[in-house]
Amino acid sequence: MNLSTILSRFLVFPGLLFAVPAAWFYLWVERKAMAKMQRRIGPPFMQPFFDFLKLMGKEVPARPGFSGFLMKMWPIFSVAAAAGACGLLPVIQSGAGFNGDLILLLSLLEVPSMFLIAAGFSSRSLWGEIGSAREATMNVAYNIVFLMAVIGIAVSQQTFSLQALAQSHGSILRWVAVLAILVCLPAKLHMNPFSLTNAEQEIYAGPTTEYVGAELAMFELAHGLEWVAATGLVAVLMAPMIANPSAAAAVFVALSLLVVLVLTGIAAGTARLAIDSSVRFYGQCALILIVIGVSSALLMRMKL
Amino acid sequence: MSLWKKLLCLGRRKSPWLFHMNSGSCNGCDIELIAALTPRYDAEQLGVKLEPSPRHADIICISGPVTHTALKALKTVYGQVPNPKAVVAIGSCPASTNVFIDSRVLAGPLDKHIPVDVYVPGCPPRPDAILQGVAKAAQILAERAEVESAAEAKQPQVVTQAQQTNETAEVKAQ
């Protein structure tokens, strides 16, 4: 593992240079697929890019004091964390990973949501605070399932290295865990039926209610990058071992897009659940998957 | 024109985000605005998004004849939308106060209080007329980007003054 490999992973593929256009592309796929499912024409191909451009050109009102400074910084931190999470994905077998990068990836995936909570509270908007409180509650609910699923995989393979996990062959346990992660993704990406956080119209725009122009553009970008990282994690876990780098990249993108389409389908077919139903869903229904997953992981380990 | 300004024009033309404000409307125009977003008219193909927060919006769609109660909220919302912004008056009410003309509960018409860019007349106007009005407002935003920076675009011009006065005259004649 040398510096040039690390830089190329974080800056080129699957880092910034790939992840930013991919983020816009995934956002477009999500909106377009949603439109097609509702028999609409949907937005043009470059729509998320146009939105970003326009938002960058808007005027941001002067906000004095430390909270104004924080409101400028949260979106930038979110983008940085989400882009870092994309860069960690072991798409190409370059040997650039290290033992424990799975833990770093999980924490970087959490950071944008943490900053969204902080952003809602530092904007001092009533609606922002309600959105943040909802996001915090959902975070606790789905993360039990999400983290246990990933830990189940890691325990069964006895490693915290992403590269080793991606190279190990899948078992039925792996698919149970992938299913559990898929169940958590709608909540992580604020999609229906778990779109409580930014519940459109209901609590204005949730945590981002007060955010304007470039700050909002950065939040949108961070959201797109979260899409890339979260669907990428599933794609990496599902993908078969491929030595050829370009073929591996193509399979990665195809699998990610499949996940995006599945999540959009779920979002189009469901309505928003209330907070108690959402938490109960993760606390009771989704927990069954995890009990199966983790217990079989421990059994596999005993057999080994 | 620099590349950045060209891109900015393109972005503003292609991505109009709306905030809808009801200033005492009978709900007729509001229903038509929502109808413009439904699959039959599909405003999203123009990049239109109905934004829940005025802070995110570019274009404020105002329906209703502007009652005294709504006036303060109207001015607040207008101030909350960041520059550059455009105002679309939906229906005959904000343009001329329509059948409520001379009512003592009204502070309208709308352009007495905030500058209006596009009038979409009708009682209520059809969804395709609303879409045309929104597209026109997005074009106006893009044209403003050609000539000014975002900070300078503070005083929007009323573009279809003639149309508005005609309509007022028409209503008065009735």
Chai-1 contact restraints between the chains, C-beta under 6 A:
chainA,res_idxA,chainB,res_idxB,connection_type,confidence,min_distance_angstrom,max_distance_angstrom,comment,restraint_id
A,Q38,B,P39,contact,1.0,0.0,6.0,A-B,restraint_1
A,R39,B,P39,contact,1.0,0.0,6.0,A-B,restraint_2
A,R40,B,P39,contact,1.0,0.0,6.0,A-B,restraint_3
A,R40,B,D42,contact,1.0,0.0,6.0,A-B,restraint_4
A,I41,B,D42,contact,1.0,0.0,6.0,A-B,restraint_5
A,I41,B,Q45,contact,1.0,0.0,6.0,A-B,restraint_6
A,G42,B,E44,contact,1.0,0.0,6.0,A-B,restraint_7
A,P43,B,E44,contact,1.0,0.0,6.0,A-B,restraint_8
A,P43,B,G47,contact,1.0,0.0,6.0,A-B,restraint_9
A,Q47,B,G47,contact,1.0,0.0,6.0,A-B,restraint_10
A,F50,B,G11,contact,1.0,0.0,6.0,A-B,restraint_11
A,F50,B,K14,contact,1.0,0.0,6.0,A-B,restraint_12
A,F50,B,S15,contact,1.0,0.0,6.0,A-B,restraint_13
A,D51,B,S15,contact,1.0,0.0,6.0,A-B,restraint_14
A,L53,B,L7,contact,1.0,0.0,6.0,A-B,restraint_15
A,L53,B,G11,contact,1.0,0.0,6.0,A-B,restraint_16
A,K54,B,G11,contact,1.0,0.0,6.0,A-B,restraint_17
A,K54,B,R12,contact,1.0,0.0,6.0,A-B,restraint_18
A,K54,B,S15,contact,1.0,0.0,6.0,A-B,restraint_19
A,G57,B,L8,contact,1.0,0.0,6.0,A-B,restraint_20
A,G57,B,A150,contact,1.0,0.0,6.0,A-B,restraint_21
A,K58,B,P82,contact,1.0,0.0,6.0,A-B,restraint_22
A,E59,B,P82,contact,1.0,0.0,6.0,A-B,restraint_23
A,E59,B,N83,contact,1.0,0.0,6.0,A-B,restraint_24
A,E59,B,A150,contact,1.0,0.0,6.0,A-B,restraint_25
A,E59,B,A151,contact,1.0,0.0,6.0,A-B,restraint_26
A,E200,B,P52,contact,1.0,0.0,6.0,A-B,restraint_27
A,Q201,B,P52,contact,1.0,0.0,6.0,A-B,restraint_28
A,Y204,B,P52,contact,1.0,0.0,6.0,A-B,restraint_29
A,Y204,B,S53,contact,1.0,0.0,6.0,A-B,restraint_30
A,A205,B,P52,contact,1.0,0.0,6.0,A-B,restraint_31
A,A205,B,S53,contact,1.0,0.0,6.0,A-B,restraint_32
A,T209,B,S53,contact,1.0,0.0,6.0,A-B,restraint_33
A,E210,B,R55,contact,1.0,0.0,6.0,A-B,restraint_34
A,V212,B,R55,contact,1.0,0.0,6.0,A-B,restraint_35
A,V212,B,P82,contact,1.0,0.0,6.0,A-B,restraint_36
A,G213,B,P82,contact,1.0,0.0,6.0,A-B,restraint_37
